[in-house]
């Protein structure tokens, strides 16, 4: 068994940028999306980092560098599908995952089940193996000032020693 943890942070883009706010591929009703090279899906990025960490493959910046135009505005769920291919190729399986999104706004509980379903479907696991929750920072720090969103993920993975 192996564990991995991942953290990602993105600042909000300006309203004028017209970027959608995406978390685990779910479009969240909010006037601002997040800044980033890809679609800036902070939750999916944290999940990928946790998985890659458990497999000792570095982080998403190593696999999907922000210096490569190939990943400009990339769909993070498609990148997660590529990570899922690595899971299978390397003889691993996802046992369990728990995630937390830190955002003062918007309220994320209405989107929780859809986020869990998207992550589970992309990783080919049962939705019961995917936990997603949200919290605020009680108006403290950059999250509390609504300057951005952070996410953290922890995974438990099993390596097949066949």
C-alpha positions in Angstrom: 0.0 0.0 0.0 1.1 3.5 -0.7 -0.2 7.0 0.2 0.1 10.2 -1.8 -0.9 13.7 -1.1 -1.4 16.6 -3.4 -2.1 20.3 -3.0 -2.8 22.9 -5.6 -3.7 26.6 -5.5 -4.9 29.0 -8.2 -5.8 32.6 -8.1 -9.1 33.9 -9.5 -8.9 35.3 -13.0 -10.5 38.6 -13.7 -14.1 38.7 -14.7 -13.0 40.1 -18.1 -10.9 36.9 -18.7 -14.2 35.1 -19.1 -12.8 31.8 -17.7 -15.3 29.3 -16.3 -14.7 28.0 -12.8 -14.2 24.2 -13.1 -13.7 21.8 -10.2 -13.4 18.1 -11.0 -14.7 19.1 -14.4 -17.9 20.6 -13.0 -18.8 24.1 -14.1 -19.4 26.1 -11.0 -21.8 29.1 -11.1 -19.3 31.9 -10.3 -18.4 35.1 -12.2 -14.6 34.2 -12.2 -12.7 31.2 -13.1 -9.2 30.4 -12.0 -5.9 31.5 -13.6 -3.7 28.8 -15.0 -2.1 27.3 -18.1 -4.6 24.5 -18.4 -8.3 24.9 -17.3 -6.9 25.6 -13.8 -9.1 22.8 -12.2 -7.5 23.0 -8.8 -9.2 19.9 -7.4 -8.3 17.7 -10.3 -4.7 19.0 -10.1 -4.4 18.1 -6.4 -5.8 14.6 -7.2 -3.2 14.0 -10.0 -0.4 15.2 -7.7 -1.5 12.8 -5.0 -1.7 9.8 -7.3 1.6 10.6 -9.0 3.2 11.0 -5.5 2.0 7.6 -4.4 3.5 6.1 -7.5 6.7 8.1 -7.0 6.4 9.8 -10.4 6.9 13.4 -9.4 4.1 15.9 -9.9 1.9 17.2 -12.7 4.4 19.9 -13.6 6.8 17.2 -14.6 4.2 15.2 -16.6 2.2 18.2 -18.0 4.6 21.2 -18.0 3.0 24.6 -18.2 5.8 25.6 -20.6 4.3 23.2 -23.2 1.6 24.8 -25.4 0.1 21.4 -25.8 -1.4 21.8 -22.4 -2.7 25.4 -22.9 -6.3 25.4 -21.7 -6.2 21.6 -21.4 -9.2 19.7 -19.9 -7.8 18.5 -16.6 -10.1 15.5 -16.6 -8.5 14.4 -19.8 -5.1 14.8 -18.1 -6.4 12.7 -15.2 -7.4 10.0 -17.7 -3.8 10.0 -18.8 -2.7 9.6 -15.2 -5.2 6.7 -14.8 -3.5 5.0 -17.8 -0.2 5.3 -15.8 -1.9 3.7 -12.8 -2.8 0.7 -14.8 0.5 0.4 -16.7 2.5 0.6 -13.4 0.3 -2.1 -11.8 -1.4 0.1 -9.2 -5.0 0.5 -8.2 -6.7 3.3 -6.3 -8.1 2.0 -3.0 -9.5 5.3 -1.6 -9.2 9.1 -2.0 -10.3 12.0 0.1 -10.2 15.6 -1.1 -11.0 19.0 0.4 -11.5 22.3 -1.5 -10.9 25.5 0.4 -12.9 28.4 -0.9 -14.7 31.2 0.8 -17.0 31.5 -2.1 -18.8 30.1 -4.0 -20.8 27.6 -2.0 -19.7 24.2 -3.3 -22.0 21.7 -1.5 -24.5 21.6 -4.4 -21.8 20.4 -6.7 -20.2 17.8 -4.4 -21.9 14.7 -5.8 -21.2 15.6 -9.4 -17.5 16.2 -8.6 -17.2 12.8 -6.9 -18.9 11.1 -9.9 -16.6 12.8 -12.4 -13.5 11.9 -10.5 -14.7 8.3 -10.0 -15.7 7.8 -13.6 -12.4 9.2 -14.9 -10.4 6.9 -12.6 -12.6 3.9 -13.2 -13.5 3.4 -9.6 -16.7 3.3 -7.5 -17.9 6.7 -6.4 -17.7 5.4 -2.8 -14.0 5.4 -3.1 -13.9 9.2 -3.7 -14.5 11.7 -1.0 -14.9 15.4 -1.7 -15.7 18.1 0.8 -15.4 21.9 1.0 -14.5 24.4 3.6 -14.0 28.1 4.0 -11.1 29.7 5.8 -13.4 31.9 8.0 -12.3 35.0 5.9 -8.6 34.4 6.7 -5.8 34.6 4.1 -6.0 34.8 0.3 -8.8 32.3 0.3 -10.8 34.3 2.9 -10.3 37.4 0.8 -11.7 35.5 -2.2 -8.5 35.8 -4.2 -8.3 32.2 -5.1 -9.0 28.6 -4.3 -6.9 25.7 -2.9 -7.5 22.0 -2.9 -5.9 19.0 -1.1 -6.1 15.3 -1.9 -4.9 12.2 -0.2 -4.9 8.8 -1.9 -4.4 5.3 -0.8 -3.1 3.1 -3.6 -2.2 -0.6 -3.8 0.6 -1.9 -5.9 0.2 -5.3 -7.5 3.3 -7.4 -6.7 2.3 -10.0 -9.3 
